[in-house]
């Protein structure tokens, strides 16, 4: 699994031009699923996202988590995180899991965040969505379970 985690001072999401989700201070998480992912990767990544210390403490150090600051999370599925742009100019998405695999894992990821008591909003799997957000900092972190779990 791959996640792009964006610290935000606020974000909103529209589906088919209609307001669907809105958060204040927190994290926008774009989540991609590849063919080798399973529940183990989803649990690991959910725990990492929930506990990621990327909010400033009283000394200006990135030392506080989402829970520490009373933040919220907006999670959006995004198969394009597995784009391969190494050949030509048109990316291929062959590494991205098919919807029959990725949708249940996306839902499991959300379930894991709820288990961790993360205040949560989410997009609509497979929908065309528009996200507005303010990248606070900017702080943007890319996490990939293939790389992270090997180092564990």
BAFITOR-790527 format. One record per residue (C-alpha): z negated, x negated, y negated; chain; residue number from 0. Coordinates in steps of 0.2 Angstrom, whole numbers, plus 2048, in hexadecimal, padded with zeros to 3 digits. Layout:
BEGIN
atom up->Z | east->X | north->Y | c->A | k->NUM
...
***
This chain:
BEGIN
atom up->800 | east->800 | north->800 | c->A | k->0
atom up->803 | east->7FB | north->7EE | c->A | k->1
atom up->7FA | east->801 | north->7DF | c->A | k->2
atom up->7FE | east->7FE | north->7CD | c->A | k->3
atom up->7ED | east->801 | north->7C4 | c->A | k->4
atom up->7EE | east->804 | north->7B1 | c->A | k->5
atom up->7DE | east->805 | north->7A7 | c->A | k->6
atom up->7E0 | east->813 | north->79B | c->A | k->7
atom up->7D8 | east->81C | north->78C | c->A | k->8
atom up->7E1 | east->82C | north->791 | c->A | k->9
atom up->7EF | east->832 | north->79C | c->A | k->10
atom up->7F8 | east->843 | north->79F | c->A | k->11
atom up->805 | east->848 | north->7AC | c->A | k->12
atom up->812 | east->855 | north->7AC | c->A | k->13
atom up->81C | east->85D | north->7BA | c->A | k->14
atom up->82B | east->866 | north->7B6 | c->A | k->15
atom up->827 | east->866 | north->7A4 | c->A | k->16
atom up->816 | east->86E | north->7A7 | c->A | k->17
atom up->805 | east->866 | north->7A4 | c->A | k->18
atom up->7FD | east->862 | north->7B5 | c->A | k->19
atom up->7F0 | east->855 | north->7B3 | c->A | k->20
atom up->7E6 | east->84C | north->7A5 | c->A | k->21
atom up->7D9 | east->83F | north->7A5 | c->A | k->22
atom up->7CF | east->835 | north->797 | c->A | k->23
atom up->7C9 | east->824 | north->799 | c->A | k->24
atom up->7CD | east->81D | north->7AA | c->A | k->25
atom up->7DA | east->817 | north->7B5 | c->A | k->26
atom up->7EC | east->81C | north->7B9 | c->A | k->27
atom up->7F1 | east->817 | north->7CB | c->A | k->28
atom up->803 | east->817 | north->7D0 | c->A | k->29
atom up->802 | east->816 | north->7E3 | c->A | k->30
atom up->810 | east->810 | north->7EF | c->A | k->31
atom up->810 | east->811 | north->802 | c->A | k->32
atom up->81A | east->806 | north->80E | c->A | k->33
atom up->81F | east->809 | north->820 | c->A | k->34
atom up->811 | east->7FE | north->827 | c->A | k->35
atom up->803 | east->807 | north->81E | c->A | k->36
atom up->7F5 | east->812 | north->825 | c->A | k->37
atom up->7E4 | east->819 | north->822 | c->A | k->38
atom up->7DC | east->808 | north->823 | c->A | k->39
atom up->7E7 | east->802 | north->814 | c->A | k->40
atom up->7E4 | east->812 | north->80A | c->A | k->41
atom up->7D1 | east->811 | north->80C | c->A | k->42
atom up->7D1 | east->7FF | north->807 | c->A | k->43
atom up->7DB | east->802 | north->7F8 | c->A | k->44
atom up->7D2 | east->811 | north->7F3 | c->A | k->45
atom up->7C1 | east->808 | north->7F3 | c->A | k->46
atom up->7C9 | east->7F9 | north->7E9 | c->A | k->47
atom up->7D0 | east->805 | north->7DC | c->A | k->48
atom up->7BF | east->80F | north->7DA | c->A | k->49
atom up->7B5 | east->7FF | north->7D9 | c->A | k->50
atom up->7C1 | east->7F4 | north->7CE | c->A | k->51
atom up->7B7 | east->7EC | north->7C0 | c->A | k->52
atom up->7C4 | east->7ED | north->7B2 | c->A | k->53
atom up->7BA | east->7F5 | north->7A4 | c->A | k->54
atom up->7B1 | east->7EB | north->797 | c->A | k->55
atom up->79E | east->7E9 | north->797 | c->A | k->56
atom up->793 | east->7E6 | north->787 | c->A | k->57
atom up->799 | east->7D4 | north->787 | c->A | k->58
atom up->7AB | east->7D8 | north->787 | c->A | k->59
atom up->7AD | east->7D2 | north->799 | c->A | k->60
atom up->7B7 | east->7DC | north->7A6 | c->A | k->61
atom up->7A8 | east->7E0 | north->7B1 | c->A | k->62
atom up->7A7 | east->7F3 | north->7B2 | c->A | k->63
atom up->7AE | east->7FF | north->7BE | c->A | k->64
atom up->7B5 | east->811 | north->7BC | c->A | k->65
atom up->7A5 | east->818 | north->7C1 | c->A | k->66
atom up->79B | east->80D | north->7B5 | c->A | k->67
atom up->7A5 | east->814 | north->7A6 | c->A | k->68
atom up->7A5 | east->826 | north->7AC | c->A | k->69
atom up->7B8 | east->825 | north->7AD | c->A | k->70
atom up->7C5 | east->82F | north->7B6 | c->A | k->71
atom up->7D4 | east->82B | north->7C1 | c->A | k->72
atom up->7E6 | east->832 | north->7C1 | c->A | k->73
atom up->7EF | east->82D | north->7D1 | c->A | k->74
atom up->802 | east->82F | north->7D3 | c->A | k->75
atom up->80D | east->82C | north->7E2 | c->A | k->76
atom up->81B | east->820 | north->7DE | c->A | k->77
atom up->827 | east->81A | north->7EC | c->A | k->78
atom up->830 | east->80F | north->7DF | c->A | k->79
atom up->822 | east->802 | north->7E0 | c->A | k->80
atom up->82B | east->7FC | north->7F0 | c->A | k->81
atom up->83C | east->7F9 | north->7E8 | c->A | k->82
atom up->845 | east->7EA | north->7ED | c->A | k->83
atom up->850 | east->7E3 | north->7DF | c->A | k->84
atom up->855 | east->7D3 | north->7E7 | c->A | k->85
atom up->867 | east->7D8 | north->7EB | c->A | k->86
atom up->872 | east->7DE | north->7DD | c->A | k->87
atom up->86C | east->7E9 | north->7CF | c->A | k->88
atom up->868 | east->7F9 | north->7D9 | c->A | k->89
atom up->857 | east->7F9 | north->7E1 | c->A | k->90
atom up->855 | east->7FF | north->7F3 | c->A | k->91
atom up->845 | east->808 | north->7F9 | c->A | k->92
atom up->847 | east->804 | north->80B | c->A | k->93
atom up->835 | east->7FD | north->80C | c->A | k->94
atom up->82D | east->80D | north->805 | c->A | k->95
atom up->826 | east->819 | north->812 | c->A | k->96
atom up->82F | east->829 | north->815 | c->A | k->97
atom up->827 | east->838 | north->80E | c->A | k->98
atom up->821 | east->83E | north->81F | c->A | k->99
atom up->816 | east->82E | north->81F | c->A | k->100
atom up->812 | east->82B | north->80D | c->A | k->101
atom up->80D | east->83D | north->808 | c->A | k->102
atom up->7FF | east->83E | north->815 | c->A | k->103
atom up->7F9 | east->82C | north->810 | c->A | k->104
atom up->7FA | east->831 | north->7FD | c->A | k->105
atom up->7EF | east->840 | north->801 | c->A | k->106
atom up->7E3 | east->835 | north->80C | c->A | k->107
atom up->7E1 | east->829 | north->7FD | c->A | k->108
atom up->7DC | east->837 | north->7F2 | c->A | k->109
atom up->7D0 | east->83D | north->7FF | c->A | k->110
atom up->7C8 | east->82C | north->800 | c->A | k->111
atom up->7C6 | east->82C | north->7ED | c->A | k->112
atom up->7BE | east->83D | north->7ED | c->A | k->113
atom up->7B2 | east->836 | north->7FB | c->A | k->114
atom up->7AE | east->828 | north->7EF | c->A | k->115
atom up->7AA | east->836 | north->7E2 | c->A | k->116
atom up->7B8 | east->830 | north->7D6 | c->A | k->117
atom up->7BC | east->83D | north->7C8 | c->A | k->118
atom up->7CE | east->83F | north->7CD | c->A | k->119
atom up->7DE | east->847 | north->7C8 | c->A | k->120
atom up->7EF | east->845 | north->7D1 | c->A | k->121
atom up->801 | east->847 | north->7D0 | c->A | k->122
atom up->80C | east->852 | north->7DB | c->A | k->123
atom up->813 | east->848 | north->7EA | c->A | k->124
atom up->826 | east->847 | north->7E8 | c->A | k->125
atom up->828 | east->850 | north->7D8 | c->A | k->126
atom up->830 | east->849 | north->7C8 | c->A | k->127
atom up->822 | east->846 | north->7BD | c->A | k->128
atom up->81F | east->83F | north->7AB | c->A | k->129
atom up->810 | east->835 | north->7A7 | c->A | k->130
atom up->80A | east->831 | north->796 | c->A | k->131
atom up->7FC | east->824 | north->795 | c->A | k->132
atom up->7F4 | east->817 | north->789 | c->A | k->133
atom up->7F3 | east->806 | north->792 | c->A | k->134
atom up->7E2 | east->801 | north->78C | c->A | k->135
atom up->7E1 | east->7EE | north->78A | c->A | k->136
atom up->7EE | east->7ED | north->790 | c->A | k->137
atom up->7E6 | east->7EC | north->7A2 | c->A | k->138
atom up->7F2 | east->7EE | north->7B0 | c->A | k->139
atom up->7EE | east->7E8 | north->7C2 | c->A | k->140
atom up->7FA | east->7E8 | north->7D1 | c->A | k->141
atom up->7F2 | east->7E9 | north->7E2 | c->A | k->142
atom up->7FB | east->7E7 | north->7F2 | c->A | k->143
atom up->7F1 | east->7EA | north->803 | c->A | k->144
atom up->7FD | east->7DE | north->80C | c->A | k->145
atom up->7F7 | east->7D0 | north->801 | c->A | k->146
atom up->7E5 | east->7D5 | north->7FF | c->A | k->147
atom up->7E0 | east->7D9 | north->811 | c->A | k->148
atom up->7E7 | east->7C9 | north->817 | c->A | k->149
atom up->7DB | east->7BF | north->80C | c->A | k->150
atom up->7CC | east->7CA | north->812 | c->A | k->151
***
